[in-house]
Every structure is written in C-alpha cells, then in structure tokens.
Amino acid sequence: MVPPQEQGARLLSVERLTIDISHEHHTQRVVDDLSFNLYAGRTLCIAGESGSGKSLSSLAIMGLLPKVARLPSGAILFDKQDLLSLPERAMQRLRGREIGMIFQEPMTSLNPLMTVGQQLEETIRRHKLVEGRQASRRAREILDAVRVPHVDKRLKQHPHELSGGMRQRVMIAMAMVCKPRVLIADEPTTALDVTIQAQILELMRELQREFDTALLMITHDMGVVAEMADEVVVMNQGVVEEAATARALFTAPQAAYTRKLLSAVPRLGTADVRSS
C-alpha cells in the first residue's frame, strides 16, 4: 500500500480479525478477516456505513467489546504483544497510556458530576504521569495544547456547561494527556457542525505531527477520509471491500461499494487528498 521507505515504525497490526455476536438463538459474524497495519505519524481511516463492523473493530483493539462478542480467530499486535491474549489488568495499563481513544459522543464518556479539571487530573494521577500539584499544571498544559480558550474557567466547568465542540476538545485532551503512541477516533466529528468539524480535524492533525501519533480514524464520511487519511480500509457488512492509499482510492476506486460511498458529496468540501 505504501512504500516502506515512506513509513514510520509499525505500531499496530490487526491480522485476520474475526468477531461474532451471539444472539439468543444464533450467532452473527460482524467482522470477517480484517487485516491492516498502522504506522507512527500516519492516519488510517476505516470507512463504511453503519453496521459495517468498523466501530466493533476499534473496540476489539481496546479490549472493550460487549460480553456477547466472541473472537474466534485473529490477532491484534502492539509492541509484539497480542492484545487479545493480555489479561484485563495489562490492558488497563495500556489503555490511555499507550493507546488512547476518542468516542463519538463526549457526554457519554465524560463524567457529568466532575469538572473538566477534576477529570483530567484523575486521568493524570491514575497513569502516574506526575504527582501532587503538578497534575493541575499538566491539565492546564494539555488544554492549552488542544486550543481551549480561557483554560482556568474551563477547568472549573462541568461537561454540560461546554459547547459540543469544546467538549470534543476536552475529550481529545483526555486522550492525548498520556501522549499515546496510537490514537483511535471513532466518528469524532459526527455531531458537530461543518465549521467546528473542520477545526477539530485540523487540531487532530496538529497534535499528530507534534507527538508523532499513529491515528486510526473510524468514519462513515468520505469527506473526512479525504481530509485525513494516508491509508484507507473500506468495510461493508463486516467484510473489507477495498484497502489502498488515500490517493489511489480517490483517483481509481476498485470496488463498486467504494464508488457508491464516493458518490456522496463530501461534507468538508473538496480539499486535496493527503499525499501518500
């Protein structure tokens, strides 16, 4: 897909991953034989419509699949470890610190009873990044990094007091506070208007450059793919329809399903596809 000399270090490999969901009387295969590699400093988008299996794949990486899910085959390799075989305690150490995640709706991820500052400081202390009063300083620094204005005021506010775009910035701050090597973003801009959406995507690009983070983005929006992706995996009903560099995918899509997705007008306009 990408010439080896243009890639950074390979951080994450998903190899022939299969996910089944058990219902009362039958089992449904929701992801079938998914494989991809994710490299430092690069963005891979998994694109597809609702029900394609893209979000479940990201939850499998984080070890957060629902109890009804089963993984009959496949491997997820990070630092030469298969995450699927790690005990929960080891996964807890990895989550946030090495692999961060931004969810689609911040209000379901942020604690409504805690201020922004309290939540950031709790994350900082849980991962033992700094001690004592330094946690408060680190919280301020990360909010500055994600371009949150009036930081002292925001630290004292609760999530419901913030706009949707500001809540998403706080979620990004919480995901980036440990400087994870891999960041998973599951539809991070879907609930935002086009202007704020563009600002959030640009912010994520800036943070990626600053920290050399590998970004795995889950999206149904090919406009977002055009703005962000170096590589793309297109999924449809659990199956990979096409995998290619962003440039190849947009200039010469091979699968009929990909061409169908591309026929929709990108919401973010007609920005150039990132060079690959």
C-alpha angles and dihedrals in degrees: 000000000000126000109255093236090061095053129090122217115314106246105171134026125186109195123195093321117189125186126190127190117209117219126185096276105010146027123239124203106223100170121031124190100331117180133172143138126229121205134201113270094010135105125226117188122203103204132188145111126281110296095028093119096245097123093044088054091056091048089052089057090053093045090241103120117139118260092253090064123096130189108212094174145000140066136245110204123197121163088353089300124118103230091201090066098045119108117245093255091058091047090052089058091051097046111092095358099063103006118033128188136205114200128212097247116039094195090067091050103039120075107245092205096056130069121242090253093051092051094048093047091048090054092047093050094043090058091041093233094148137347138238119343091356088078090066091050091048090051090054092048095053093048088052089050092056091049098249109165123221092020097184090055094046093051090061096046129094120232094257089060092062131080119248092257092048091049089053090052089052090050090051090049091053091048093048100040091093091045093236118203091224125040121191116199116190109199090319096177105033096108094046130090118252096262095050090041091058091048092052093048091049089049091053090051091051093049091047091054092046096049100027088234123174108232124207109189124192113202145149091202116093088194088065089047090053091051098045117019132103091171130017135204113193115204131191123182092339097312129105108242096180141353121194146126113288092248093052093045095052097041099041113010111191104196125069089224091056091051088051091054091047092052089073114090109252110245092218096058127243104313116162116270111252112263114253 
